[in-house]
C-alpha cells in the first residue's frame, strides 16, 4: 500500500476507534519535566492510580533550572518546590529522572535524541508544545496538556483525532550562511502561524535530505509555531547513523531495527492532502520583527507597511507599535541589548560550533550581554572538550550551565524593561522572555553571534565573508 509515515505510525499505535471518531492511540515514549507534570501526578494520587508503564516515561529538569548558580535549594522557592515534587514522584513510581545529580541533565528535547530514546516509528508525547522536535527522526511527536499527561501516566494512551497531512518540499540548495533556523522561519513566514491548523507537516526535498539530524531537529521543533499539530522527516541513512551506538538504541539487532525504521518512511508515490514547495536557494538569513514567528523578513528586507497587507493590517500595526518599529524600515542595523544562543531549538553542539565560528577572534559589543547556554550537560562537556567555551569567553560571552534559560520566563534569565534580544529560541510573543515590554528577534545562532559582536542585527554572510578575506 502507498501509505505515508503518518498512516503507518498512526495505524501501528491505534488501539481502537472511539465512538466520537477519535483514535485511542498508544504512546510509545512519554517525556516529562518539572513544570507540567507535578499536577498530573497529584491527579493520579487523588484517583489512587499507579503509573501504568513507568519504563516508558523519562523525566528531565529544564524549564526552571538556573543556568548560572545551580546550587540547591534554588533561590526561587517555587522552582525548588516543583523540582522536589518531580523528584518524589519519579522515586515513588520508578521513573528514570535526569536531574542535576545525574550528570545527564538538560532540555528534554535535547537529551531525548542524544540518548537514543527518540526513534523512528514512535509515538511520543510530552507536556511541552515543542515536542514536535522529535519528529526529525520519523516519529509522531506532539505536546499535550496536564490532564493528558495524567492520562498517559495512567493508561499509556490518548484520545486523538488524526490530522491531515501537508508535505513541505524545500528544493535546490541553501546559500552559505543560511541555516535550518532560516528554513523553518521562511516556511512559517510563507504559510503563516495558523497555516498548519488541522495539519501535520512532512518536511521533504533536497534541502531537508541534506540536513544533519541536529538541523532537522531545529526544523521540526518549530512546526507548532506554524500551527501544525506536529511535523516529521522520513528516516533515512542520516537518521540511522545518528542513532547507532546511542544508549537506548538497540545494542543487538540494530540492523534489523534499521530495516524497520526505513520501512516506516512514506511511500514515494503516496498521496498528500496538500503539497507546498519552497526554493531553498531563495532563502536568506531570516529575522523576526514582530510578535509571532511568522512576522519575519530576510535580513536584507524591510518591515511591511500594514496598508499594503489588508488581511494582516491590524496585526502588523499591533506588532509595529509594540516593537517600536516603523513600517518599511530595514531590519538590518536594529540595535540589540541581549544575545542568547540556546534553547531546544538551537542549543545543540552543532549550533554552538556555528556560533563559535562567528565569535572567534571577535569581541561582544560594549553594552551587550551575550549568553551561550548548552542544551544539555552532554553538549556542554563536548563543547568544552573542543575548546568552544574558551572561544566564547575570550569574545565576552557568558558560558552557562544547561537549561531552557532565556527561551521563556520561568528561570532567572529574563529581559528587563524594553530590552531587545537577538535570540536563537522559538517564540517572540509579548512577554515571552520575562519582561511585559521586552522585545525578541528570532534568528539563527550564527546571526545571534554576529548581532552580539556588532551590537545590532547584521547579515552574518557579510561577517563570514570578512573573516575569510
CORMO-V926000 format. One line per field, one symbol per residue. phi: phi as a letter, one per 30 degrees, with the letter a starting at -180 (. if undefined). psi: psi as a letter, one per 40 degrees, with the letter a starting at -180 (. if undefined). burial: # if it has 24 or more other ideal C-beta (glycine too) atoms within 12 Angstrom, else .. A space follows every 10 residues. Layout:
phi->???
psi->???
burial->???
This chain:
phi->.dcdeedddd ddcddacded jdcdcdcdbc cbbdcccedd dddddddhcd ddbedccbcb cbdcddcccc dcdddddddd ddddddeddd ddcicdbccd ddibdldedc deddciddbe idcbbadadd deeddecicc badbddddee ddedbibbcb cdddbccccc cibddeicbe dddddddddd cjdcdceicc ccdajedddd dddddddddd eceddcidda bbbddbdddd dddeidecde dciddddddd eddddddecd cbdabbbbdd dddcecbdcc bbdddbbded cbddceddbe dceddddedd dddicceidd ddjddbcbbb cliddbccdd ddddddddde icbddeiccb bcbedadddd ddddddiddd dddddjddcc ddldhddacc bddbdchcec cdbcdcbbde iecjcdcdbb cdadeddddd ddddiadbdd ddddddddd
psi->igiidddddd ddehdihide eihhhhhdhh hiaededddd ddddddefii hdgdeehhii hddehieche iiiidhdddd dddddddddd ddefhhhgad edeeiahded ddddeedhii eihhiifhdf dedeedefih hiiiiddddd ddddeeiihi hhiihhhhhh ibiiihehid dddddddddd eieedeheii hhhaidddde iidddddddd deddeeeidi iihhiadddd dddheideih difddddddd ddeeiihdei iidihhhihd eehihihiea eieegiiide aiiihdeegd dedddddddd ddefiiheii dhehiidihh haiedffidd dddddddddh eiihihehhh hhhieidddd dddddeeddd ddddeeihhi iiidbedife iegiihbfih hhheaehfih edfdheeihh hiiidddddd ddddeihihd dddddddd.
burial->...####### .###...... ..######## ########## #.##...... #..#.##### #######..# ...#.#..#. .##.###.## ..#.###### ...####### ########## ########## ########## ####.#.### ########## .##.###### ...##.#### ########## ###.##..## #####.###. ########## ########## ######.### .##..#.##. ......##.. ##.###.... .#...###.# ..######## ########## #.##.#.... .#...##.## .##.#..... ##.####### ########## ########## .#.##..### ########## .##....##. ##..###### ########## #####...## ########## .####..### ########## ########## ####.....
